[in-house]
Amino acid sequence: MKKVEAIIRKSKYIDVKKALHDVGVNFFSYWDVTGIGNEKEGHVYRGVTYSTSDIQRRYLSIVVNDDFADVTINAIISAASTGDVGDGKIFVSDIQEAYRIRTGEKGGDTLK
């Protein structure tokens, strides 16, 4: 099993959620987070410059079976990419075991 963690633009969340549902990822967790990234220029709105050093993003946490990791990653990349600095990052790590609390069963079938 793999844990896919993605930090994406909040404005792309709906697109990413739809892309994940379209490929069969129907459960994941998410949080609103603030980070510091490579975007250095401020934004000007009505003559006032706003700092963009603190960046509002959405953090997704998804656990999938090994054979489904690439499909999940490709769905996130295709839906979240704008081609600009600040599109986000994806991290993939191994999951040793998963348990379904209700039944006590373990393994990859708990993800279905």
N, C-alpha and C positions, 0 to 999 in steps of 0.2 A: 504494500500500500504506500501511497505517496501523499504528502501534505503539500498542497499548492497554496502559497500565500501571495497575494497580489496587492500592491498599493497602486491605486488608480485615481484619476481625476474624478471628483464628485460629479462633474457634469457628464461623465461617460458611464455612470453606474447603471442607468436604465438600459443602455445599449448592451453592456456586459451581462447584466442579469438576463436579458432576453436571449443573448447568444449562448449562455450557459444552459438555459432551459431548452433551447433548440437542439443542443447536442446531448441532452439527457441528464445534466447536473441539476437535480431538483432540490438539493439541500446544501446550504453553506451558511456560514456565519459572517457578519460584517460589523465593522465599527467605524465611526467617524474619528479620524486622527489628524493631528497636526504635526508637520515635520519641517525640516530645513533641508533644502535641496540646492540644485545648481542654478535655479532661476535667480538672477541677480538684479534685474531691472525692475523698477517700481511701475505701477500702473497709475495713470492719470485719469481721474474722473471728475468732471466739472471743475477743472483747474486745481484739484487737490491730488497730490501724489501719495499713493498708498504703498506701504512696504509689502513686498512679496517674499520676504525672507522666511516668514512663517506661512507654510503652505497647507491649505485644507485639502485633505485627501480622504478616500475611503479604503479601508483595509479589509480584504476578503480572506477567509480561511476555508479551504475546501479539502476534504480528504476523499481520495478516489483510489480504485484498484490500479495496480501498476500499468495495465494495458490501456487505461483510460486517461493517463496523465497527459500524454501528448495532445489528445483531442481537447482536453480542458484548457491547456496552455494556449493552443492555437485559437480557441474561441475567445479567450481573454485578449490576446494580442490583436486579433482582427477587429474586435469591437472597441478596444480602448485606445488604439493608436490614432493620433492626430498628426504625427510626424514632427511635432515640436518638442523642445526640451520640456521635461516635466510630465511626460506621459505616464511614468511610473516604473515599477519594478515587479518582477515575479521571482519568488524563491521556492525551490522544491526540496523537500527533505523526506527521508524515509520514516515510515511509521512502523513501529515494532509490532503492535497489536491493537485491535479495536474490540470493544465489548458493547453489546446491546444491554442496557441496564434492565429493561423490562423482562427479558427472557434469560439473561446471563450468557447467551451464546457469544462466541468470539470468532474473529477472522473476517475475511473480505465480504462474506455474505451479510454482515451487519451494516454494510453501506448501501444495501438495496432497499 
